[in-house]
Amino acid sequence: MSEDAMSDADDAEVQRLRAEGHYEEAAAILLGQDRPKEAAELLASVWKWAKAAEIARGAGLFALAYRCALEGDARDIHAALKDTLAGRPDD
């Protein structure tokens, strides 16, 4: 199966899982496709803030991670982000 066909099949599977309410499984597929921003945004859209922030932080998407941590009152992630960003003034 070509990469494009696999991607199309995965995208269809992500849509099916979303429609059925299996958001974490859909996010796992997106992560497997190296699409962490989409995975984090998907989880944030259903208020799974801590998991979304964790994914975004791991991918270096600090603005998204920070927003998710604040929205979800994920104090541990918020504190870790503050520490991470303290040494990265340009992020």
C-alpha positions as CSV (number, residue, x, y, z in Angstrom):
1,M,0.0,0.0,0.0
2,S,1.4,3.4,-0.9
3,E,2.1,6.1,1.7
4,D,-0.8,8.2,0.3
5,A,-3.2,5.3,0.4
6,M,-2.2,4.5,3.9
7,S,-2.6,8.1,5.0
8,D,-6.1,8.2,3.4
9,A,-7.0,5.0,5.2
10,D,-5.7,6.3,8.5
11,D,-7.5,9.6,8.0
12,A,-10.8,7.7,7.4
13,E,-10.1,5.7,10.5
14,V,-9.5,8.9,12.5
15,Q,-12.8,10.3,11.3
16,R,-14.6,7.0,12.2
17,L,-13.1,6.9,15.6
18,R,-14.0,10.6,16.2
19,A,-17.6,10.0,15.1
20,E,-17.8,7.1,17.6
21,G,-16.3,9.1,20.4
22,H,-12.9,7.3,20.6
23,Y,-10.8,10.4,20.7
24,E,-7.7,9.0,22.3
25,E,-7.5,6.2,19.8
26,A,-7.9,8.7,17.0
27,A,-5.2,10.9,18.5
28,A,-2.9,7.8,18.7
29,I,-3.2,7.4,15.0
30,L,-2.4,11.0,14.4
31,L,0.7,10.7,16.6
32,G,1.7,7.6,14.6
33,Q,1.6,9.8,11.5
34,D,3.8,12.4,13.2
35,R,0.9,14.9,13.5
36,P,1.1,15.9,17.2
37,K,-0.5,19.3,16.7
38,E,-3.7,17.7,15.2
39,A,-3.6,15.0,18.0
40,A,-3.4,17.7,20.7
41,E,-6.0,19.9,19.1
42,L,-8.4,16.9,18.8
43,L,-8.0,16.1,22.5
44,A,-8.3,19.7,23.5
45,S,-11.6,19.9,21.5
46,V,-13.1,17.3,23.9
47,W,-11.6,18.9,27.0
48,K,-8.9,16.3,27.5
49,W,-6.6,19.2,28.4
50,A,-3.9,17.4,30.4
51,K,-3.3,14.8,27.7
52,A,-3.4,17.5,25.0
53,A,-0.9,19.6,26.8
54,E,1.4,16.6,27.4
55,I,1.4,15.8,23.7
56,A,2.0,19.4,22.6
57,R,4.8,19.8,25.1
58,G,6.5,16.6,24.0
59,A,6.3,17.9,20.4
60,G,7.8,21.3,21.3
61,L,4.5,23.1,20.6
62,F,4.8,25.2,23.7
63,A,2.1,27.8,23.0
64,L,-0.5,25.1,22.4
65,A,0.7,23.1,25.5
66,Y,0.5,26.2,27.7
67,R,-3.0,27.1,26.5
68,C,-4.1,23.5,27.2
69,A,-2.5,23.5,30.6
70,L,-4.2,26.7,31.5
71,E,-7.6,25.7,30.2
72,G,-7.5,22.4,32.0
73,D,-6.0,23.8,35.2
74,A,-3.2,21.2,34.8
75,R,-0.9,22.8,37.4
76,D,1.8,20.1,37.1
77,I,2.1,20.6,33.4
78,H,1.8,24.4,33.7
79,A,4.7,24.3,36.2
80,A,6.8,22.1,34.0
81,L,6.2,24.4,31.0
82,K,7.3,27.4,33.1
83,D,10.5,25.6,33.9
84,T,11.0,24.6,30.2
85,L,10.3,28.0,28.9
86,A,12.4,29.8,31.4
87,G,15.5,28.6,29.5
88,R,13.9,29.3,26.1
89,P,13.0,33.0,25.9
90,D,12.4,32.9,22.2
91,D,9.7,30.2,22.4
